[in-house]
Amino acid sequence: MSDLTNSAGRPRSRILSILGYGLATIFFLWVLRYFHVVSFLRDLAEVDWKWVLLGMGFDVLSYGIQAMRWRFLLTPFGKVRLTRSIRAVYSGLFANLIFPLRPGEVLRSYLLSDSESITLGRVLGSVGVERLVDLVIATASLAVVSLFVDLPRRFQRAADTLGIATLVVVTIIVIVIFYLEMKLGGTVEPTVARRHLPGKVMGALIDLHSMGTAPSFYGAVFTSLLIPFCQVLGLWSMTRAYGLHLSFLATVVVLLVINLGVSLPNAPANVGAYQFFCVLGLSVFDIEKETATGFSIFAFLALTIPFVFLGFVALLRSGLSFHSLREKLSSLPRQGLKPSTQS
């Protein structure tokens, strides 16, 4: 059965990889139309490297805070050591740098599941909760920024559509959690509840209920606010270093455009997509495409280089090599389909 599942999944993975590389190539070729080496080198010579180091520090810190949030979300299922969580996050980032389609999300889930003896399904579920919380915060941030920053009408319509879709999803999830709270009460353990509400879907909903109603969820929400704040500070510092001098709120918009863009099927390290959507975000504020293109390449390199070294060290600390990493990533889909024996 696992062989059939694996063979069925390979064509889909290959199609997504081709799509990711194809989009990355198109994006990068589009950006290169506005790239001039001489102008880029001239701008690079005037970069203020103190701001660059500050931006790198904020960006690295944001992922350390993400590891802390992850620990808060998984608290109902067991004790998670922060050092193991940080190691898994940086290992996942390194995998995203060298493989397409962002496999680091699954890899970091496996590493933490293996080291902390929490089922892989629950860890993957917590990653899904992370993405939902990030979407809510991004949508709310865009709504607040739109009150103070004059945005193009098309951009405003897209933001309104995203806000409505997010509100619908959050409303459904809140209703489900409220229903489970009324159904199960506060004294029923998830393992007991599954006897009355069988099925993988209901098991996932009960785990969602456990995360959403645990006291540690408040810590997860607070740290979720700090993550984008640090990332905006990191990108804003890079704009200062490059001489763009965007406002903080304008940088919020640029970061949101980048993050939404790189969520598409992608090449390793988001090459192409990062540059394209960075230029797209900067164009909202009438930054010349030549300058925006140079900045997109500069910011990409400056914000990526730290994770090459930190991720590599984290990967070695996890006991994986490049060869074993590739084998592990290819086997993870099959492992995730196997029935879990953990409680």
C-alpha beads as a LAMMPS data file, in Angstrom:
LAMMPS data file: protein, C-alpha beads

343 atoms
342 bonds

1 atom types
1 bond types

-500.0 500.0 xlo xhi
-500.0 500.0 ylo yhi
-500.0 500.0 zlo zhi

Masses

1 110.0

Atoms # bond

1 1 1 0.000 0.000 0.000
2 1 1 2.811 2.415 0.861
3 1 1 4.464 1.671 -2.508
4 1 1 1.213 2.475 -4.317
5 1 1 0.811 5.694 -2.356
6 1 1 4.398 6.676 -3.004
7 1 1 4.166 5.963 -6.751
8 1 1 0.909 7.909 -6.955
9 1 1 2.426 10.846 -5.117
10 1 1 5.531 11.078 -7.285
11 1 1 3.819 12.452 -10.445
12 1 1 2.075 15.111 -8.365
13 1 1 5.339 16.084 -6.671
14 1 1 7.077 16.210 -10.053
15 1 1 4.343 18.426 -11.489
16 1 1 4.580 20.802 -8.539
17 1 1 8.373 20.901 -8.862
18 1 1 8.129 21.727 -12.556
19 1 1 5.531 24.391 -11.782
20 1 1 7.725 25.849 -9.030
21 1 1 10.851 25.995 -11.173
22 1 1 8.839 27.333 -14.102
23 1 1 7.323 30.175 -12.083
24 1 1 10.698 30.963 -10.503
25 1 1 12.324 31.190 -13.939
26 1 1 9.585 33.455 -15.291
27 1 1 9.728 35.690 -12.211
28 1 1 13.510 35.928 -12.260
29 1 1 13.685 36.688 -15.998
30 1 1 11.094 39.415 -15.529
31 1 1 13.115 40.960 -12.689
32 1 1 16.380 40.792 -14.645
33 1 1 14.912 43.086 -17.282
34 1 1 15.374 45.921 -14.798
35 1 1 18.682 44.810 -13.302
36 1 1 21.780 46.827 -14.178
37 1 1 25.050 45.592 -12.726
38 1 1 26.790 48.970 -12.673
39 1 1 23.911 50.681 -10.864
40 1 1 23.634 47.781 -8.426
41 1 1 27.348 47.892 -7.579
42 1 1 27.159 51.651 -7.123
43 1 1 24.218 51.293 -4.719
44 1 1 25.955 48.409 -2.955
45 1 1 29.025 50.571 -2.324
46 1 1 26.852 53.042 -0.420
47 1 1 25.136 50.435 1.776
48 1 1 25.229 51.146 5.512
49 1 1 26.362 47.790 6.910
50 1 1 25.322 48.627 10.472
51 1 1 21.707 48.558 9.325
52 1 1 22.376 45.306 7.451
53 1 1 23.650 43.574 10.590
54 1 1 20.681 44.916 12.549
55 1 1 18.276 43.598 9.913
56 1 1 19.933 40.186 9.935
57 1 1 19.640 40.076 13.714
58 1 1 15.921 40.876 13.718
59 1 1 15.206 38.278 11.016
60 1 1 17.130 35.534 12.833
61 1 1 15.367 36.489 16.074
62 1 1 11.960 36.156 14.424
63 1 1 12.552 32.439 13.773
64 1 1 13.783 31.919 17.320
65 1 1 10.477 33.395 18.485
66 1 1 8.665 31.098 16.046
67 1 1 10.322 28.137 17.769
68 1 1 9.052 29.477 21.105
69 1 1 5.512 29.794 19.704
70 1 1 5.701 26.228 18.444
71 1 1 6.636 25.098 21.931
72 1 1 3.578 26.892 23.363
73 1 1 1.236 25.268 20.826
74 1 1 2.513 21.758 21.588
75 1 1 2.396 22.163 25.380
76 1 1 -0.923 20.243 25.722
77 1 1 0.735 17.153 24.197
78 1 1 4.014 17.070 26.088
79 1 1 7.034 18.987 27.265
80 1 1 8.972 20.482 24.357
81 1 1 12.504 21.734 24.946
82 1 1 13.104 25.130 23.378
83 1 1 16.561 24.124 22.135
84 1 1 15.053 21.180 20.218
85 1 1 12.347 23.425 18.790
86 1 1 14.899 26.014 17.621
87 1 1 17.070 23.303 16.090
88 1 1 14.119 21.853 14.179
89 1 1 13.032 25.267 12.867
90 1 1 16.491 26.173 11.557
91 1 1 16.940 22.700 10.057
92 1 1 13.654 23.162 8.221
93 1 1 14.782 26.554 6.942
94 1 1 17.969 24.983 5.596
95 1 1 15.934 22.311 3.786
96 1 1 13.850 25.060 2.181
97 1 1 17.052 26.675 0.915
98 1 1 18.270 23.630 -0.991
99 1 1 15.036 21.838 -2.015
100 1 1 11.966 23.089 -3.917
101 1 1 8.373 23.235 -2.614
102 1 1 9.358 24.124 0.985
103 1 1 9.800 20.608 2.429
104 1 1 11.275 22.111 5.583
105 1 1 7.837 22.351 7.183
106 1 1 7.495 18.558 7.122
107 1 1 11.146 17.996 8.057
108 1 1 11.037 20.214 11.133
109 1 1 7.829 18.487 12.211
110 1 1 9.480 15.082 11.915
111 1 1 12.592 16.189 13.836
112 1 1 10.579 17.590 16.725
113 1 1 8.177 14.639 16.746
114 1 1 11.100 12.234 16.900
115 1 1 13.031 14.102 19.603
116 1 1 10.071 14.979 21.855
117 1 1 7.960 11.802 21.394
118 1 1 4.873 13.635 20.120
119 1 1 2.941 12.097 17.234
120 1 1 3.809 13.470 13.823
121 1 1 0.141 14.186 13.128
122 1 1 -0.113 16.474 16.138
123 1 1 3.094 18.300 15.264
124 1 1 1.936 18.801 11.677
125 1 1 -1.391 20.027 13.031
126 1 1 0.407 22.638 15.107
127 1 1 2.164 23.855 11.946
128 1 1 -1.273 24.272 10.367
129 1 1 -2.395 26.319 13.371
130 1 1 0.726 28.454 12.971
131 1 1 -0.199 29.210 9.376
132 1 1 -3.770 30.087 10.336
133 1 1 -2.636 32.472 13.081
134 1 1 -0.125 34.054 10.692
135 1 1 -2.877 34.569 8.116
136 1 1 -5.141 36.254 10.658
137 1 1 -2.358 38.568 11.837
138 1 1 -1.339 39.392 8.259
139 1 1 -4.916 40.217 7.301
140 1 1 -5.443 42.349 10.411
141 1 1 -2.132 44.149 9.816
142 1 1 -3.084 44.919 6.233
143 1 1 -6.450 46.282 7.372
144 1 1 -4.786 48.571 9.935
145 1 1 -2.098 49.737 7.508
146 1 1 -4.721 50.558 4.852
147 1 1 -6.162 53.156 7.263
148 1 1 -2.898 55.113 7.291
149 1 1 -1.282 54.313 3.923
150 1 1 -2.788 55.241 0.564
151 1 1 -2.911 51.961 -1.384
152 1 1 -3.878 51.413 -5.042
153 1 1 -7.525 50.486 -5.592
154 1 1 -6.721 47.041 -7.041
155 1 1 -4.486 46.280 -4.078
156 1 1 -7.213 47.425 -1.688
157 1 1 -9.781 45.132 -3.358
158 1 1 -7.414 42.178 -3.064
159 1 1 -6.861 43.006 0.620
160 1 1 -10.633 43.160 1.213
161 1 1 -11.108 39.772 -0.472
162 1 1 -8.351 38.231 1.654
163 1 1 -9.920 39.720 4.786
164 1 1 -13.362 38.274 4.018
165 1 1 -11.937 34.824 3.246
166 1 1 -9.894 34.847 6.454
167 1 1 -12.910 35.925 8.504
168 1 1 -14.976 33.042 7.107
169 1 1 -12.251 30.468 7.873
170 1 1 -11.692 31.776 11.408
171 1 1 -15.438 31.845 12.089
172 1 1 -15.783 28.196 11.048
173 1 1 -12.859 27.139 13.256
174 1 1 -14.200 29.082 16.265
175 1 1 -17.597 27.418 15.818
176 1 1 -15.939 23.983 15.679
177 1 1 -13.906 24.663 18.834
178 1 1 -17.005 25.975 20.624
179 1 1 -18.971 22.895 19.566
180 1 1 -16.265 20.569 20.824
181 1 1 -16.063 22.495 24.082
182 1 1 -19.792 22.012 24.588
183 1 1 -19.632 18.370 23.463
184 1 1 -16.582 17.282 25.424
185 1 1 -16.450 19.665 28.349
186 1 1 -13.223 20.442 30.144
187 1 1 -12.687 17.073 31.822
188 1 1 -12.646 14.654 28.901
189 1 1 -9.243 13.671 27.584
190 1 1 -8.802 13.562 23.789
191 1 1 -7.947 9.842 23.851
192 1 1 -11.232 9.121 25.659
193 1 1 -13.233 11.399 23.397
194 1 1 -12.083 9.542 20.308
195 1 1 -14.030 6.486 21.484
196 1 1 -17.219 8.489 21.111
197 1 1 -16.102 10.508 18.063
198 1 1 -13.979 8.174 15.910
199 1 1 -12.096 9.060 12.758
200 1 1 -8.932 10.874 11.775
201 1 1 -10.780 14.117 11.075
202 1 1 -12.409 14.196 14.482
203 1 1 -9.076 13.318 16.087
204 1 1 -7.491 16.318 14.363
205 1 1 -10.356 18.567 15.494
206 1 1 -9.960 17.389 19.077
207 1 1 -6.243 18.164 18.934
208 1 1 -7.134 21.608 17.569
209 1 1 -9.517 22.035 20.483
210 1 1 -6.745 21.082 22.902
211 1 1 -4.350 23.665 21.440
212 1 1 -6.952 26.420 21.180
213 1 1 -8.277 26.100 24.730
214 1 1 -4.988 25.490 26.577
215 1 1 -3.605 28.381 28.703
216 1 1 -0.380 28.167 26.682
217 1 1 -2.305 29.343 23.603
218 1 1 -2.174 32.908 24.954
219 1 1 1.609 32.708 24.900
220 1 1 1.423 31.423 21.320
221 1 1 -0.734 34.392 20.284
222 1 1 1.616 36.893 21.930
223 1 1 4.695 35.432 20.278
224 1 1 2.788 35.334 16.979
225 1 1 2.578 39.122 17.159
226 1 1 6.313 39.413 17.779
227 1 1 7.302 37.275 14.775
228 1 1 6.055 39.601 11.989
229 1 1 7.123 42.638 14.032
230 1 1 10.722 41.392 14.007
231 1 1 10.513 40.460 10.327
232 1 1 9.218 43.914 9.407
233 1 1 12.020 45.475 11.446
234 1 1 14.491 43.257 9.597
235 1 1 13.221 44.296 6.152
236 1 1 12.867 47.937 7.222
237 1 1 16.498 47.921 8.371
238 1 1 17.493 46.629 4.936
239 1 1 15.621 49.481 3.240
240 1 1 17.469 51.926 5.481
241 1 1 20.779 50.264 4.645
242 1 1 20.042 50.524 0.913
243 1 1 18.858 54.118 1.107
244 1 1 15.189 53.578 0.280
245 1 1 13.887 55.081 3.556
246 1 1 10.442 53.510 3.413
247 1 1 8.174 54.108 6.377
248 1 1 7.563 51.259 8.806
249 1 1 3.937 50.879 7.664
250 1 1 4.970 50.811 4.005
251 1 1 7.457 48.061 4.846
252 1 1 4.598 46.072 6.384
253 1 1 2.820 46.126 3.025
254 1 1 5.966 45.071 1.125
255 1 1 6.584 42.167 3.513
256 1 1 2.981 40.985 3.223
257 1 1 3.231 40.980 -0.576
258 1 1 6.487 38.994 -0.398
259 1 1 5.108 36.454 2.079
260 1 1 1.950 35.878 0.048
261 1 1 3.998 35.516 -3.129
262 1 1 6.494 32.986 -1.808
263 1 1 3.637 30.779 -0.567
264 1 1 3.176 29.650 -4.196
265 1 1 4.969 26.517 -5.504
266 1 1 8.577 27.572 -5.457
267 1 1 12.177 26.868 -6.354
268 1 1 14.755 26.380 -3.574
269 1 1 15.200 29.424 -1.309
270 1 1 12.280 31.185 -3.060
271 1 1 14.677 32.348 -5.793
272 1 1 12.806 34.361 -8.388
273 1 1 9.556 34.631 -6.452
274 1 1 11.160 36.669 -3.647
275 1 1 12.653 39.165 -6.114
276 1 1 9.480 39.447 -8.193
277 1 1 7.131 40.064 -5.271
278 1 1 9.587 42.370 -3.541
279 1 1 9.667 44.537 -6.666
280 1 1 5.863 44.273 -6.888
281 1 1 5.477 45.411 -3.279
282 1 1 7.897 48.309 -3.709
283 1 1 6.097 49.425 -6.868
284 1 1 3.063 50.224 -4.702
285 1 1 5.121 53.101 -3.304
286 1 1 6.467 54.277 -6.657
287 1 1 9.987 52.932 -6.200
288 1 1 11.711 52.748 -9.596
289 1 1 11.910 49.185 -10.874
290 1 1 15.680 49.418 -11.395
291 1 1 16.215 50.439 -7.770
292 1 1 13.613 47.953 -6.509
293 1 1 15.258 45.107 -8.451
294 1 1 18.682 45.870 -7.000
295 1 1 17.214 46.028 -3.522
296 1 1 15.332 42.741 -3.968
297 1 1 18.570 40.924 -4.796
298 1 1 20.486 42.670 -2.015
299 1 1 17.827 41.976 0.640
300 1 1 17.441 38.368 -0.486
301 1 1 21.161 37.669 -0.108
302 1 1 21.510 39.551 3.178
303 1 1 18.528 37.821 4.792
304 1 1 19.354 34.352 3.424
305 1 1 23.069 34.041 4.191
306 1 1 22.653 33.777 8.008
307 1 1 20.310 30.800 7.615
308 1 1 22.754 28.974 5.357
309 1 1 25.180 28.754 8.283
310 1 1 22.655 28.487 11.143
311 1 1 20.580 25.910 9.292
312 1 1 23.612 23.836 8.374
313 1 1 24.769 23.742 12.003
314 1 1 21.251 22.842 13.177
315 1 1 21.074 20.079 10.600
316 1 1 24.363 18.581 11.779
317 1 1 23.186 18.803 15.386
318 1 1 20.080 16.869 14.329
319 1 1 22.312 14.020 13.107
320 1 1 21.494 14.439 9.408
321 1 1 23.839 14.805 6.439
322 1 1 22.965 16.064 2.930
323 1 1 22.494 12.480 1.746
324 1 1 20.412 11.399 4.732
325 1 1 18.403 14.633 4.478
326 1 1 17.367 13.817 0.920
327 1 1 16.454 10.249 1.887
328 1 1 14.500 11.440 4.901
329 1 1 12.505 13.966 2.877
330 1 1 11.606 11.314 0.291
331 1 1 10.429 8.896 2.983
332 1 1 8.474 11.342 5.147
333 1 1 5.217 11.200 3.122
334 1 1 5.080 7.415 3.573
335 1 1 5.874 7.682 7.277
336 1 1 3.133 10.240 7.754
337 1 1 0.574 7.773 6.363
338 1 1 1.447 5.004 8.763
339 1 1 -0.834 4.554 11.767
340 1 1 0.640 6.061 14.876
341 1 1 1.232 3.940 17.930
342 1 1 1.763 6.900 20.255
343 1 1 -0.973 8.259 22.439

Bonds

1 1 1 2
2 1 2 3
3 1 3 4
4 1 4 5
5 1 5 6
6 1 6 7
7 1 7 8
8 1 8 9
9 1 9 10
10 1 10 11
11 1 11 12
12 1 12 13
13 1 13 14
14 1 14 15
15 1 15 16
16 1 16 17
17 1 17 18
18 1 18 19
19 1 19 20
20 1 20 21
21 1 21 22
22 1 22 23
23 1 23 24
24 1 24 25
25 1 25 26
26 1 26 27
27 1 27 28
28 1 28 29
29 1 29 30
30 1 30 31
31 1 31 32
32 1 32 33
33 1 33 34
34 1 34 35
35 1 35 36
36 1 36 37
37 1 37 38
38 1 38 39
39 1 39 40
40 1 40 41
41 1 41 42
42 1 42 43
43 1 43 44
44 1 44 45
45 1 45 46
46 1 46 47
47 1 47 48
48 1 48 49
49 1 49 50
50 1 50 51
51 1 51 52
52 1 52 53
53 1 53 54
54 1 54 55
55 1 55 56
56 1 56 57
57 1 57 58
58 1 58 59
59 1 59 60
60 1 60 61
61 1 61 62
62 1 62 63
63 1 63 64
64 1 64 65
65 1 65 66
66 1 66 67
67 1 67 68
68 1 68 69
69 1 69 70
70 1 70 71
71 1 71 72
72 1 72 73
73 1 73 74
74 1 74 75
75 1 75 76
76 1 76 77
77 1 77 78
78 1 78 79
79 1 79 80
80 1 80 81
81 1 81 82
82 1 82 83
83 1 83 84
84 1 84 85
85 1 85 86
86 1 86 87
87 1 87 88
88 1 88 89
89 1 89 90
90 1 90 91
91 1 91 92
92 1 92 93
93 1 93 94
94 1 94 95
95 1 95 96
96 1 96 97
97 1 97 98
98 1 98 99
99 1 99 100
100 1 100 101
101 1 101 102
102 1 102 103
103 1 103 104
104 1 104 105
105 1 105 106
106 1 106 107
107 1 107 108
108 1 108 109
109 1 109 110
110 1 110 111
111 1 111 112
112 1 112 113
113 1 113 114
114 1 114 115
115 1 115 116
116 1 116 117
117 1 117 118
118 1 118 119
119 1 119 120
120 1 120 121
121 1 121 122
122 1 122 123
123 1 123 124
124 1 124 125
125 1 125 126
126 1 126 127
127 1 127 128
128 1 128 129
129 1 129 130
130 1 130 131
131 1 131 132
132 1 132 133
133 1 133 134
134 1 134 135
135 1 135 136
136 1 136 137
137 1 137 138
138 1 138 139
139 1 139 140
140 1 140 141
141 1 141 142
142 1 142 143
143 1 143 144
144 1 144 145
145 1 145 146
146 1 146 147
147 1 147 148
148 1 148 149
149 1 149 150
150 1 150 151
151 1 151 152
152 1 152 153
153 1 153 154
154 1 154 155
155 1 155 156
156 1 156 157
157 1 157 158
158 1 158 159
159 1 159 160
160 1 160 161
161 1 161 162
162 1 162 163
163 1 163 164
164 1 164 165
165 1 165 166
166 1 166 167
167 1 167 168
168 1 168 169
169 1 169 170
170 1 170 171
171 1 171 172
172 1 172 173
173 1 173 174
174 1 174 175
175 1 175 176
176 1 176 177
177 1 177 178
178 1 178 179
179 1 179 180
180 1 180 181
181 1 181 182
182 1 182 183
183 1 183 184
184 1 184 185
185 1 185 186
186 1 186 187
187 1 187 188
188 1 188 189
189 1 189 190
190 1 190 191
191 1 191 192
192 1 192 193
193 1 193 194
194 1 194 195
195 1 195 196
196 1 196 197
197 1 197 198
198 1 198 199
199 1 199 200
200 1 200 201
201 1 201 202
202 1 202 203
203 1 203 204
204 1 204 205
205 1 205 206
206 1 206 207
207 1 207 208
208 1 208 209
209 1 209 210
210 1 210 211
211 1 211 212
212 1 212 213
213 1 213 214
214 1 214 215
215 1 215 216
216 1 216 217
217 1 217 218
218 1 218 219
219 1 219 220
220 1 220 221
221 1 221 222
222 1 222 223
223 1 223 224
224 1 224 225
225 1 225 226
226 1 226 227
227 1 227 228
228 1 228 229
229 1 229 230
230 1 230 231
231 1 231 232
232 1 232 233
233 1 233 234
234 1 234 235
235 1 235 236
236 1 236 237
237 1 237 238
238 1 238 239
239 1 239 240
240 1 240 241
241 1 241 242
242 1 242 243
243 1 243 244
244 1 244 245
245 1 245 246
246 1 246 247
247 1 247 248
248 1 248 249
249 1 249 250
250 1 250 251
251 1 251 252
252 1 252 253
253 1 253 254
254 1 254 255
255 1 255 256
256 1 256 257
257 1 257 258
258 1 258 259
259 1 259 260
260 1 260 261
261 1 261 262
262 1 262 263
263 1 263 264
264 1 264 265
265 1 265 266
266 1 266 267
267 1 267 268
268 1 268 269
269 1 269 270
270 1 270 271
271 1 271 272
272 1 272 273
273 1 273 274
274 1 274 275
275 1 275 276
276 1 276 277
277 1 277 278
278 1 278 279
279 1 279 280
280 1 280 281
281 1 281 282
282 1 282 283
283 1 283 284
284 1 284 285
285 1 285 286
286 1 286 287
287 1 287 288
288 1 288 289
289 1 289 290
290 1 290 291
291 1 291 292
292 1 292 293
293 1 293 294
294 1 294 295
295 1 295 296
296 1 296 297
297 1 297 298
298 1 298 299
299 1 299 300
300 1 300 301
301 1 301 302
302 1 302 303
303 1 303 304
304 1 304 305
305 1 305 306
306 1 306 307
307 1 307 308
308 1 308 309
309 1 309 310
310 1 310 311
311 1 311 312
312 1 312 313
313 1 313 314
314 1 314 315
315 1 315 316
316 1 316 317
317 1 317 318
318 1 318 319
319 1 319 320
320 1 320 321
321 1 321 322
322 1 322 323
323 1 323 324
324 1 324 325
325 1 325 326
326 1 326 327
327 1 327 328
328 1 328 329
329 1 329 330
330 1 330 331
331 1 331 332
332 1 332 333
333 1 333 334
334 1 334 335
335 1 335 336
336 1 336 337
337 1 337 338
338 1 338 339
339 1 339 340
340 1 340 341
341 1 341 342
342 1 342 343
